[in-house]
Amino acid sequence: MAVFDFAHLGSSMSVRGIMRFGSRVEACSKIVFTSDQNFIAETDAASKLGFYVGNNRGMSITSAGGTLHGTWVADVSISTSDRSLKDNIRGLEETLRKNMAGEKAAASTIPAASLPGAQNPSSWLLRQLRPVSYNFRQGVEAKFMRFGFIADELEKVLPQVVRDLPENDNDKQERERQDAPGEKPEPKKGVVYTDLIAVLTTMVKDFNVQLQGLQGRMKSAEGELERLDHDDPMDDEEDV
């Protein structure tokens, strides 16, 4: 095994065994695997790292996070949710009441419970939500019908689950086609769909309480009807 403190290669080098580097490995362009169509390369002036398979980008990584492109399948998906990592924990119903009352009322000193309709925030939110079916305009998922929400509409009643998305390559290409490369585009919006699980759970719990109340009233009404039937004076006249 050859050992080099520093080496420049003018063309190429083939290694059939093991190479050990004492410091680091630098790639000036991209790292290519067995197929020329499978590689890792820096994009956007080295601010993004792209992973390509078959010349199709599957994942992009930046200093702030990353983007998964195409369709991904996970055997197991677990979200970090330990209590020790969280702050400002409160019942979701309180947040929904503030959303229902509006930003101005939520920021005032008026108690949330004294606002009109404050006892049924789940019912209010359910009336505001508009589930839709849709198709994406482009991409491999365009041929499939999807179900969900429009982020712009959802932001008006449940802004906590809406996020601004970073600009991607398609957005930049669209700006170039429109001859407006310097203009700052309006950010596209996304929905944190996993957070909607907690919202739907709150709705179900609220409706369950309402259902139990209705069941109690129905039992009382049935008991009253039975009592009236038992005390019906027409029955006494027929007996006479």
C-alpha positions in Angstrom: 0.0 0.0 0.0 1.4 3.3 -1.0 1.4 6.2 1.4 1.5 9.9 0.2 1.7 13.1 2.3 0.2 15.0 -0.6 -0.5 14.0 -4.2 -1.9 15.5 -7.4 -3.4 13.3 -10.0 -3.5 14.6 -13.5 -5.9 12.1 -15.0 -7.3 9.2 -12.9 -6.5 6.6 -10.4 -7.9 3.1 -9.9 -7.8 1.4 -6.5 -8.7 -2.3 -6.2 -8.1 -2.6 -2.5 -8.1 -0.2 0.5 -7.0 3.4 0.7 -6.4 5.2 4.0 -6.3 9.0 4.3 -4.8 10.7 7.3 -6.7 13.9 6.9 -9.4 14.5 4.4 -10.6 13.7 0.8 -11.5 16.6 -1.5 -13.7 16.3 -4.6 -13.5 19.4 -6.9 -16.7 18.5 -8.9 -18.6 15.5 -7.8 -18.3 12.0 -6.4 -19.3 9.4 -9.0 -20.1 5.8 -8.2 -20.1 2.7 -10.4 -22.5 4.3 -12.8 -21.9 7.8 -14.2 -25.5 8.6 -13.5 -25.1 7.9 -9.7 -23.2 10.7 -8.0 -23.1 13.3 -5.2 -22.5 16.9 -6.3 -22.5 20.4 -4.9 -25.1 22.8 -6.4 -26.2 26.4 -6.0 -22.7 27.8 -5.6 -21.7 25.0 -3.1 -24.6 25.9 -0.8 -26.4 22.6 -1.4 -25.4 19.0 -1.7 -27.4 16.9 -4.1 -27.7 13.1 -4.2 -28.5 11.7 -7.7 -29.5 8.2 -8.9 -30.0 7.7 -12.6 -29.4 11.4 -13.1 -32.5 12.1 -11.0 -32.1 14.0 -7.8 -33.4 12.1 -4.8 -32.3 14.3 -2.0 -30.9 17.8 -1.4 -29.1 18.8 1.8 -28.4 22.4 3.0 -27.0 23.8 6.2 -30.7 24.4 7.4 -32.0 20.9 6.5 -32.9 19.3 3.3 -35.5 18.2 0.8 -36.6 14.7 -0.3 -37.5 14.5 -4.0 -39.8 12.0 -5.5 -41.6 9.3 -3.6 -40.0 8.0 -0.4 -41.1 4.9 1.6 -40.2 4.4 5.3 -40.5 1.1 7.1 -40.7 3.0 10.4 -41.2 6.7 11.0 -40.7 8.1 14.5 -40.9 11.8 15.5 -39.0 13.1 18.5 -41.6 13.9 21.2 -39.9 13.6 24.6 -41.4 16.0 27.2 -37.9 17.1 28.3 -37.4 18.7 24.8 -40.5 20.8 24.9 -41.6 24.1 26.4 -44.7 26.1 26.6 -46.9 23.0 26.8 -50.6 23.7 27.0 -53.9 22.1 26.1 -54.6 22.4 22.3 -58.2 23.6 23.0 -56.8 26.9 24.4 -54.9 27.6 21.2 -57.9 26.8 19.1 -60.0 29.2 21.2 -57.5 32.0 20.5 -57.5 31.2 16.8 -61.3 31.3 16.8 -61.4 34.7 18.6 -58.9 36.2 16.2 -55.5 37.7 16.7 -56.7 40.9 18.2 -58.9 39.2 20.9 -56.2 36.6 21.6 -53.7 39.4 22.3 -56.1 41.3 24.6 -56.8 40.8 28.3 -60.3 39.4 27.6 -60.5 35.8 29.0 -60.8 33.3 26.2 -63.8 31.6 28.0 -65.8 34.8 27.9 -65.6 35.1 24.1 -68.7 34.1 22.0 -68.7 30.5 21.1 -65.6 29.8 23.1 -66.9 26.6 24.5 -66.9 24.9 21.0 -63.6 25.7 19.3 -63.5 22.3 17.7 -66.9 22.8 16.1 -65.8 26.1 14.8 -62.6 24.8 13.3 -64.4 21.8 11.7 -66.7 24.3 9.9 -63.7 26.3 8.6 -61.7 23.4 7.3 -62.1 22.6 3.6 -60.7 19.2 2.6 -59.9 19.0 -1.2 -58.8 16.5 -3.8 -56.1 17.6 -6.2 -53.2 16.7 -8.6 -49.8 18.2 -8.5 -49.0 20.1 -11.7 -45.6 18.4 -12.2 -43.4 15.6 -10.9 -43.8 11.9 -10.6 -46.8 12.4 -8.3 -48.7 14.4 -10.9 -50.5 11.3 -12.2 -52.0 10.5 -8.8 -55.0 12.2 -7.1 -54.2 13.4 -3.6 -56.4 14.4 -0.7 -55.5 17.2 1.7 -55.8 20.9 2.4 -54.8 24.2 0.7 -52.1 25.7 2.9 -53.2 29.3 2.0 -56.7 28.5 3.3 -55.5 26.5 6.3 -53.2 29.4 7.4 -56.3 31.6 8.0 -57.7 29.4 10.8 -54.8 27.2 11.9 -51.5 29.1 11.1 -49.5 27.0 13.6 -49.4 24.1 11.1 -48.4 26.1 8.0 -44.7 26.8 7.1 -43.0 28.8 4.3 -40.9 26.5 2.1 -37.4 27.4 0.8 -37.0 28.2 -2.8 -36.1 25.1 -4.9 -34.6 24.7 -8.3 -37.9 24.6 -10.1 -38.8 28.0 -8.6 -35.5 29.4 -9.8 -36.0 28.0 -13.3 -39.5 29.5 -13.4 -38.1 33.0 -12.5 -35.5 32.7 -15.2 -38.2 31.8 -17.8 -40.1 34.9 -16.6 -36.9 37.1 -17.0 -37.1 38.1 -13.3 -34.0 36.5 -11.8 -33.5 39.3 -9.2 -37.1 39.4 -7.9 -37.8 37.8 -4.6 -40.6 35.3 -5.1 -43.5 34.7 -2.8 -42.6 31.6 -0.7 -44.6 28.5 -1.3 -46.4 27.2 1.7 -46.5 23.7 3.3 -48.5 21.9 5.9 -47.2 20.0 8.9 -49.7 17.2 8.5 -48.4 15.2 11.5 -49.6 18.1 13.8 -53.1 17.7 12.5 -53.3 14.3 14.3 -53.4 16.3 17.6 -56.1 18.7 16.2 -58.3 15.8 15.0 -57.9 14.0 18.4 -59.1 17.2 20.2 -62.1 17.4 17.9 -63.0 13.7 18.5 -62.7 14.2 22.3 -64.9 17.3 22.2 -67.6 15.6 20.1 -67.4 12.6 22.4 -68.3 14.9 25.4 -71.1 16.4 23.4 -72.4 12.9 22.4 -72.4 11.8 26.0 -74.4 14.9 27.0 -76.9 14.2 24.3 -77.2 10.5 25.4 -77.9 11.7 28.9 -80.6 14.0 27.7 -82.1 11.3 25.5 -82.3 8.9 28.5 -84.0 11.6 30.5 -86.5 12.3 27.7 -87.2 8.5 27.4 -87.8 8.3 31.1 -90.2 11.2 31.0 -92.1 9.7 28.1 -92.4 6.4 29.9 -93.7 8.2 33.0 -96.3 10.2 30.9 -97.4 6.9 29.3 -97.9 5.3 32.7 -99.8 8.3 34.0 -102.0 8.8 30.9 -105.6 9.5 32.1 -107.0 7.9 28.9 -105.8 4.6 30.2 -107.8 5.0 33.4 -111.0 5.9 31.4 -110.6 2.8 29.2 -110.3 0.7 32.4 -113.6 2.1 33.6 
